[in-house]
Amino acid sequence: MTLDPFLLELLADPVDHEPLRYVASAGVLYNPRRRVAYEVRDGIPVLVPTEARPVDDDEARRLDEDPEGRSTGRATN
């Protein structure tokens, strides 16, 4: 399930308040600065810091290189 574009404009990491990278194919919102991923459950982003999981080097590379990934915030791509 893809997140609504309007919602994507509003989302930011709850810890550093910066944009995230939404990777629909992985079902996550990824913060490359903090190297954590937040799950998207049934189309609902779970942006709870204690629910974030660490991302290793291999997964980080996959999430960064996913051609369908996009940034959240007003300057989405």
Secondary structure, DSSP 8 states (H G I E B T S, - for coil): ----HHHHHH---TTT----EEETTTTEEEETTTTEEEEEETTEE---GGG-EE--HHHHHHHHH-TT-EE-STT--
